[in-house]
Every structure is written in C-alpha cells, then in structure tokens.
Amino acid sequence: SPSPPSSSLAYSLLSASSEQDPLSTSGCSSNEQHQTARVQTQKEMLKALKELKVRLPAECKGKGRSSTLDALQYALNCVKQVRANQEYYHQW
C-alpha cells in the first residue's frame, strides 16, 4: 500500500488551509503585515501542495483530473485513515 505523506506536511497543509484571517483594527501598518502574512501563508501552502503532488502514488493519479485535486484527496484520505486508526487503538 502507498505510504502516506509525512505527518508534518499534512498537518501544515491542513492547519494553513483552516486558518482564518485575524481581524485588524490598528490601521495601515497592521494591514500591510496582514497582507505579508497572507502571502507567506499562500507560499507555504503552494510549497506543501507541490510536495504532496511529488509524493502522490501513480495509481492515485486520475486521468483528465487535476493533480492538485488528486493530491488533496490523497492527503485527506491519509488523515482520515490516521484518525480511524487512532480511534481504533484508543478503544483498546
């Protein structure tokens, strides 16, 4: 069976995609910092996605589908499998 992507990579992708933008109330300089942080987050997400695409097993790649979608679905399935395994072993 194919090996799942590294846990730190999957975590960083999931945590970056689930982050919400903080509200800014202190003016222009914090808005610029917010934009810089947003750009940095986007760069990190693209880097993580690129690594996921590299690690995607050949049998998971669909014909005519985006490799981005394939990589994200594979990562999501890996996360679901890890959670299911944790729940199973936690019961014991």
Residue pairs with C-beta under 8 A, 6 or more apart in sequence:
2 57
2 59
2 60
4 10
4 75
4 78
4 81
4 82
5 51
5 52
5 55
5 74
5 75
5 78
7 82
9 48
9 51
9 52
10 75
10 78
10 79
12 44
12 48
13 45
13 48
13 49
13 52
13 75
14 75
14 79
16 41
16 44
16 45
16 48
17 45
19 41
21 34
21 38
22 34
24 30
24 31
24 34
49 68
49 71
49 72
52 71
52 72
52 74
52 75
53 67
53 68
53 70
53 71
55 71
56 67
56 70
56 71
56 74
57 74
60 70
60 73
60 74
61 67
61 70
62 69
62 70
